[in-house]
Amino acid sequence: MESSIFYQEINNEKEVFEHSFKNKIPLLLKGPTGSGKSRFVEYMAEQLDQKLITVCCHEETSATDLIGRYIIKGAETVWIDGPLSKAVKEGAILYLDEVAEARPDVIVAIHSLTDHRRELFIDKLGETIKADPNFMLVASYNPGYQKGYKELKPSTRQRFIALSFDYPKADIEMMILEKESGIDHSNAKKIVNIGNKIRNLTELGLAETVSTRLLVDASILIKSGLAKRQSMHVAVVEPLSDDEHTTTSLKDLCDLMI
């Protein structure tokens, strides 16, 4: 079907997702920030005509947040389903973005959904729910950023099939910028060249390097009429670092190349 969401396939990931959905196998997406993981899930949910429920995990995300909780409503106590329970019951795609950031009890909660049982135990209700046939669990994490900090255990990773994402090759990345922002080919090429140059500057010690998302933002600003150099400064350089020496060096680089 024609999609309202633009996504450029890189390595047959669409077919992998379709087979994962069809065979009810959980899917793990691995890759750096801004490499298209979330966009890919949104695109595939639309392609499969499935409801998508996204949870952006952080260090305070708990199993209770996902499964549900009792709340006081008027004079009574009412149970409210969390996003995990809703997805299991409704047959939606549940996307746990940056799942390694969540508390350990989240991983425990999804274990029985990632094997042949495909069921969710809600201990506060004393109920076990069988997943709807269309329920699918997709999770993502950034192994580069979280290495040595918060990593998924091998026993957890082996409950999923996995796809690795990375920043696209230059010609594909240029096409993405042109499609997403409407920028001309000449400027798209310059922006991608800057991105790749910064990605290779390992001596700067950046926690995260330039994502395709940042390059798209810079392209949109340039297309809308903001000066090229300022567009690169605010969309690419400033989000990367707070260190004055680093940002000055990166701005000089952008000014030279744009």
C-alpha positions as CSV (number, residue, x, y, z in Angstrom):
1,M,0.0,0.0,0.0
2,E,1.0,3.6,-0.5
3,S,2.5,5.1,2.7
4,S,2.1,8.6,4.1
5,I,5.4,7.9,5.9
6,F,8.6,8.0,3.9
7,Y,11.1,5.2,4.6
8,Q,14.0,4.2,2.5
9,E,14.8,0.5,2.8
10,I,18.5,-0.4,3.2
11,N,18.8,-4.1,3.6
12,N,15.6,-6.0,3.1
13,E,14.3,-5.1,6.5
14,K,10.7,-4.7,5.3
15,E,10.5,-8.4,4.4
16,V,12.2,-9.4,7.7
17,F,9.6,-7.4,9.6
18,E,6.7,-8.9,7.6
19,H,7.9,-12.5,8.4
20,S,8.5,-11.6,12.0
21,F,4.8,-10.4,12.2
22,K,3.4,-13.3,10.3
23,N,5.3,-15.9,12.5
24,K,4.7,-14.1,15.8
25,I,8.4,-13.7,16.6
26,P,9.5,-10.6,18.6
27,L,11.8,-8.2,16.8
28,L,14.8,-6.3,18.2
29,L,16.2,-3.2,16.3
30,K,19.8,-2.3,17.1
31,G,21.4,0.9,16.0
32,P,22.5,4.5,16.9
33,T,20.3,7.4,17.6
34,G,18.6,8.9,14.5
35,S,19.3,6.0,12.2
36,G,15.6,5.3,11.4
37,K,14.5,2.7,13.8
38,S,11.4,4.4,15.0
39,R,10.5,5.7,11.5
40,F,10.8,2.1,10.3
41,V,8.4,0.7,12.9
42,E,5.9,3.5,12.1
43,Y,6.2,2.8,8.4
44,M,5.7,-1.0,8.8
45,A,2.7,-0.6,11.2
46,E,1.1,1.5,8.4
47,Q,2.0,-1.0,5.7
48,L,0.5,-3.9,7.7
49,D,-2.5,-1.8,8.7
50,Q,-1.9,-2.4,12.4
51,K,-2.3,-0.2,15.4
52,L,1.0,1.0,16.8
53,I,1.5,1.7,20.5
54,T,4.9,3.3,21.3
55,V,6.6,3.5,24.7
56,C,9.7,5.6,25.0
57,C,11.5,3.9,27.8
58,H,13.7,5.7,30.4
59,E,15.3,4.8,33.7
60,E,12.0,5.2,35.6
61,T,9.9,3.1,33.2
62,S,8.6,0.2,35.3
63,A,6.5,-2.9,34.7
64,T,3.6,-1.2,36.4
65,D,3.8,1.6,33.8
66,L,3.5,-0.9,31.0
67,I,1.0,-3.4,32.6
68,G,-1.4,-1.1,34.4
69,R,-2.4,0.1,37.8
70,Y,-5.4,0.8,40.1
71,I,-6.5,4.4,40.3
72,I,-9.1,6.0,42.5
73,K,-12.1,7.3,40.5
74,G,-14.8,8.9,42.6
75,A,-15.7,6.6,45.4
76,E,-14.2,3.4,43.8
77,T,-10.9,1.9,42.7
78,V,-10.6,1.2,39.0
79,W,-8.1,-0.8,37.1
80,I,-6.5,1.0,34.1
81,D,-4.6,-1.0,31.5
82,G,-1.1,0.1,30.6
83,P,0.2,0.2,27.0
84,L,1.5,-3.4,27.2
85,S,-1.9,-4.8,28.4
86,K,-3.7,-2.8,25.7
87,A,-1.5,-4.0,22.9
88,V,-1.8,-7.7,24.1
89,K,-5.6,-7.5,24.2
90,E,-6.2,-5.4,21.1
91,G,-3.6,-7.1,18.8
92,A,-1.5,-4.0,18.3
93,I,2.2,-3.6,17.6
94,L,4.0,-2.6,20.8
95,Y,7.2,-0.7,20.3
96,L,9.5,-0.4,23.3
97,D,11.9,2.3,22.2
98,E,15.3,2.2,24.0
99,V,14.2,-0.8,26.1
100,A,17.6,-1.2,27.8
101,E,16.9,2.1,29.6
102,A,13.9,0.7,31.4
103,R,14.0,-1.0,34.9
104,P,14.8,-4.7,35.0
105,D,11.2,-5.6,36.0
106,V,10.1,-4.5,32.5
107,I,12.3,-7.3,30.9
108,V,10.8,-9.8,33.4
109,A,7.3,-8.7,32.5
110,I,7.7,-9.3,28.7
111,H,9.5,-12.6,29.0
112,S,6.4,-14.8,28.7
113,L,5.4,-12.7,25.6
114,T,8.6,-13.5,23.8
115,D,8.4,-17.3,23.7
116,H,5.8,-19.9,22.7
117,R,3.4,-18.9,25.5
118,R,2.7,-15.4,24.2
119,E,0.9,-14.5,27.4
120,L,1.0,-11.7,30.0
121,F,0.6,-12.3,33.7
122,I,-1.0,-9.4,35.6
123,D,-0.1,-10.2,39.2
124,K,-2.3,-7.3,40.7
125,L,-5.4,-8.9,39.0
126,G,-4.3,-12.5,39.3
127,E,-5.0,-12.9,35.6
128,T,-3.1,-14.3,32.7
129,I,-3.9,-12.9,29.3
130,K,-3.3,-14.7,26.0
131,A,-2.0,-12.4,23.3
132,D,-4.2,-11.5,20.4
133,P,-3.0,-13.3,17.2
134,N,-2.0,-9.9,15.7
135,F,0.0,-8.7,18.8
136,M,3.7,-8.1,18.0
137,L,6.5,-7.0,20.2
138,V,9.2,-4.8,18.8
139,A,12.0,-3.3,20.9
140,S,15.0,-1.1,20.1
141,Y,18.2,-0.1,21.8
142,N,21.5,1.6,21.0
143,P,24.4,-0.8,21.7
144,G,27.0,1.8,21.1
145,Y,25.7,4.4,23.5
146,Q,24.7,1.8,26.2
147,K,27.8,-0.4,26.0
148,G,29.1,-0.9,29.5
149,Y,26.3,1.1,30.9
150,K,22.9,-0.4,30.3
151,E,23.0,-3.5,28.0
152,L,20.5,-6.2,27.3
153,K,21.5,-9.5,28.7
154,P,22.3,-12.2,26.1
155,S,19.4,-14.3,27.4
156,T,17.0,-11.4,26.7
157,R,18.5,-10.7,23.2
158,Q,18.0,-14.3,22.3
159,R,14.3,-14.0,22.7
160,F,14.2,-11.8,19.6
161,I,15.3,-11.9,16.0
162,A,17.3,-8.8,15.4
163,L,18.0,-6.2,12.7
164,S,21.0,-3.9,12.8
165,F,20.6,-0.2,11.7
166,D,23.3,2.2,10.8
167,Y,23.6,5.5,9.0
168,P,23.0,5.0,5.3
169,K,25.6,5.3,2.6
170,A,26.2,8.7,1.2
171,D,24.0,8.4,-2.0
172,I,21.1,7.0,0.0
173,E,21.4,9.6,2.7
174,M,21.4,12.3,0.1
175,M,18.2,10.9,-1.4
176,I,16.6,10.9,2.1
177,L,17.5,14.5,2.7
178,E,16.1,15.5,-0.7
179,K,12.9,13.6,-0.2
180,E,12.4,14.7,3.4
181,S,13.2,18.4,3.0
182,G,12.9,19.2,-0.7
183,I,16.5,20.5,-0.7
184,D,18.4,20.5,-3.9
185,H,21.0,17.8,-4.7
186,S,24.0,20.1,-4.5
187,N,23.3,21.2,-0.9
188,A,22.2,17.7,0.1
189,K,25.6,16.4,-1.0
190,K,27.4,19.1,1.0
191,I,25.4,18.3,4.1
192,V,26.0,14.6,3.9
193,N,29.7,15.2,3.3
194,I,29.8,17.2,6.5
195,G,27.9,14.5,8.4
196,N,30.4,11.8,7.3
197,K,33.4,14.1,8.1
198,I,32.1,14.6,11.7
199,R,31.4,10.9,12.0
200,N,35.0,10.1,11.3
201,L,36.4,12.6,13.8
202,T,36.7,10.1,16.6
203,E,39.3,12.2,18.4
204,L,36.5,14.7,19.5
205,G,35.1,12.0,21.8
206,L,31.5,12.8,21.1
207,A,29.0,10.6,23.1
208,E,26.8,10.5,19.9
209,T,27.8,11.4,16.4
210,V,25.7,13.1,13.6
211,S,22.5,11.2,12.9
212,T,20.6,11.3,9.7
213,R,17.8,13.0,11.7
214,L,20.0,16.0,12.4
215,L,21.0,16.3,8.8
216,V,17.4,16.2,7.8
217,D,16.7,19.0,10.3
218,A,19.5,21.1,8.8
219,S,18.2,20.5,5.3
220,I,14.7,21.6,6.3
221,L,16.0,24.8,7.8
222,I,18.1,25.6,4.7
223,K,15.2,24.9,2.4
224,S,12.9,27.2,4.5
225,G,15.4,30.1,4.0
226,L,17.6,30.1,7.1
227,A,21.3,30.8,6.3
228,K,23.2,27.6,5.5
229,R,25.9,28.1,8.1
230,Q,23.5,29.0,10.9
231,S,21.3,26.0,9.9
232,M,24.3,23.7,10.3
233,H,25.2,25.3,13.6
234,V,21.8,25.0,15.3
235,A,20.7,21.7,13.8
236,V,23.9,19.7,13.7
237,V,26.7,21.2,15.9
238,E,24.8,22.5,19.0
239,P,22.9,19.3,19.7
240,L,26.1,17.3,19.6
241,S,28.1,18.9,22.4
242,D,28.1,21.5,25.1
243,D,31.9,21.8,25.1
244,E,32.9,25.2,23.7
245,H,36.1,24.0,22.1
246,T,34.3,21.1,20.4
247,T,31.4,23.2,19.1
248,T,33.8,25.9,17.8
249,S,35.8,23.3,15.9
250,L,32.7,21.7,14.4
251,K,31.3,25.1,13.4
252,D,34.5,26.0,11.7
253,L,34.3,22.7,9.8
254,C,30.7,23.3,8.7
255,D,31.5,26.8,7.6
256,L,34.3,25.6,5.5
257,M,32.4,22.8,3.9
258,I,28.9,24.3,3.3
